[in-house]
């Protein structure tokens, strides 16, 4: 419990600058055995960015192979291995842990005004479980490859000679990492909120992490059990999924998608929480419909458990079950729509600042909107039968996962980068990167909607000549997207070398993490933080680039709450 100190002055102090979490202790050992949630978050960030690089390079290789209908440089078997590893790495090693494990670990205690998470040792264990799980995926690559697709569908996965067991063990271990993180977040939010921070005065990013943690705790054990059953089936031939032994391969699909569809919300709910924060801050307005957004996160988490059957409309489901799953699929779009309309209402008549994080947030709304609307065609029985297993599904999935989770991750990274590392990045080049990524993304994946409607199957290494032009457009777009991502990486890395020192609150946000120095002290706060309304900007005034935004008492003479070099867009 934290006592509120109303005399606490925000802003960095010389002691804080000398004793921040990055410099308070040195040496490799101090990082490898740290219990500081911030350092664990940074190690997570480095690990998932490395896996994102690997998965992204594999994607570029796949797109280059698809530039021509015939063989370019990959055999059919090698192509199968690469798209399997791309999907598995991006899903299990990047998308699922990206915002919760990396940014959530860093930010959650600071946003609560706490010193750390509830279970610091469990937090460190979750990171090392992630590392061990990643190593098993690398073993699958080195020991002969994996060609089942990232879903490991039976009966092929139980009969192939590729390294299925190494990959399934890796997924099993990664599941424990996810469970540990979820448990830690639930307990921390329940027990370590400061005085004055009730449930409905908590930042919406924390609401999204709480809803995500519920999914991690309830759904991930199902995935772990499924991977163990698949491993036992392959090693012992016990006949759970193999029809030749009396098993049912469709049973595997039910088990897998009961976890994997809620896992979509493990990826997208934290992204929505990020956007809720950014839209409010850079519109300089309290979030519209706070309670609706908060409860919609819980609604998405719960409804996500009821819609797994829409992945199986052509997998022998009964007509009645298909109709029920279709109706439930449409219902889950309601809380998502609530969020989008509340974001738009927040921006209405707001003083919008087009900073780099806000540009990514606006990109998210458009791209996620396209992903959500195209999902309606896959939730409707009449159209799903035609579009199932085509490039339409590939495009829809990437618009939701990359256009949603990845873009929100980049928005969050730019927003909290000054807080994490104490340096400001170059706004001009960061916006250039955002524009190139946005153009490259649409250039890559929008043509795939057209490919799908024309009948181009997904996962095929070879295709008919009539699809070549759209494949080539998509491949060129992938190159543009890759350039944008490398520019983004360069901007952030250069900021660590040449960036000016970040003030405590460069954006004018009101949540607690902006009351400590940038980067934060080892114990997060030199003085106990003020428990304030996370969306009340009325007392924040801009004191200049070096000082950022400072909270003043209500009777203090008001100054413009916007930097002069960033005029408001009404």
Secondary structure, DSSP 8 states (H G I E B T S, - for coil): -----TT---S--HHHHHTBTTTSS-SHHHHHT---HHHHHHHHHHHHHHHHHHHHHHHHHHHHHTTSSS-SS--HHHHHHHHHHHHHIIIIIIIHHIIIIIIIHHHHHHHHT-SS-S-HHHHHHHHHHHHHHHHHHHHHHHTT---STTTT-TTHHHH--SSHHHHHHHHHHHHHHHHHHHHHHHHHHHH---TT--GGGS-HHHHHHHHHHHHHHHHHHHHHHHHHHHHHHHHH---SS-GGGT--HHHHHHHHHHHHHHHHHHHHHHHHHHHHHHHHHHHTS--TTHHHHHHHHHHHHHHGGG-GGGGGTTTT--HHHHHHHHHHHHHHHHHHHHHHHHHHHHHTT--B---HHHHHHHHHHHHHHHHHHHHHHHHSHHHHHHHTTBHHHHHHHHHHIIIIIIHHHHHHHHHHHHHHHSB---HHHHHHHHHHHHHHHHHHHHHHHHHHHTT-BTT-SS--GGGHHHHHHHHHHHHHHHHHHHHHHHHHHHHHHH--B--TTSS---SGGGGS-SS-BTTB-SS------TT--TTEEE--TTT-EEE--TTS----SS-TTS--B-
